[in-house]
Amino acid sequence: MSSNNYVPKPIDTSDVIIPEELNSLMEQIARNVHEVWAKGRIDDGWTYGAERNDAEKKHPCLVNYDELPESEKDYDRRTAMGTLKLILKLGWRLEKME
């Protein structure tokens, strides 16, 4: 199969509303998304660099989540939000265990 014929078909979650009480969970997921991404990069030999340089494996986002620009945090938040919306769309219920 040629990759030129690939047409992504994500599940439509546009009708899903995330309850406000899940906002802190969404932020925790976003933070962890960054941690997983950063660990993978570091494991692959990448290090921090003020500018991205693929040849030298340098990346400016290899910093603590709190130090990321808002645009990068928003990327991770969208990933987290999409994950939560999909979970709810598929009929799962989230419940915090005390």
Secondary structure, DSSP 8 states (H G I E B T S, - for coil): --GGG--------TT----GGGHHHHHHHHHHHHHHHHHHHHHTT-EE-SS-BTTTTEETT-S-GGGS-HHHHHHHHHHHHHHHHHHHHTT-------
